[in-house]
Amino acid sequence: MADPDKVQIDLIKLSEGGRLLRLTDPKSGLALERKLDAARPVNQQKQQLQRVFDAVLSRAELAIG
């Protein structure tokens, strides 16, 4: 499982006005990103993406051994 203190979180403003949330684990190189929904709180979307990120990283670690 990723160390939450080492996961890099980026909030990127897109040229067309939207925003992108990116989570990156520097150890594994895994990165997930999602375009944010302006109608939903950012924190809620961040938590949801973090759960998916943790699940994907756990699966990858299991597959690698």
N, C-alpha and C positions, 0 to 999 in steps of 0.2 A: 504494500500500500504506500502511496506517496506521502512524504512528509509534508503536511499542510503548510509549514513555514517555508518550504522551498518551492512550492508551486507558484509560478509567475502568473499574475493576473493582469491582463491588459484590457483597457476599455478604449476602443479605437473609433474615432469619428470619421465616417465615410463622406466622400465628396458630395454625394447626393443628399446628405443630411441625416442619414441613419447612423446607428452605432453598432459596433461589433464587440462582443465579449469573447476574449481568448484566454484559455487556461493552458499552461505549458509546464511539463515536468522536465527540468533540465537534465536529470539523471537518465531518463529513458528516451527523451526526445519527443514523447507523446504530446500532441497539441490538439485541443478541440476548440472550435469556435462556433458561435451562433450569433446571428443578427438579432438584435434586441427588439422586442415589441414595445413601442412607446406607450401603449395603453396599460402595461403591467409594470409593477415596481422592479427596479433593477436588482435589488437584493434577492427577491424571490426567484428571478431568472438565474442569478448567479448560484444560488443554492441548488437549483434544479440541475444546472450544468455541472456543478461540483459533484453531485451524486452520480451522474452519468460518467464523468471523468474518472472517479474512483472505481466504479465498476469495470470500466474498460481497462484501466491500468491493472487491476487485480487479475483480470482474465489474461492479460498479456504476460504478467509475471508467472501465472500458472502454466501457460503454454511454453514459456521459455524454460521453466524448471527452476 
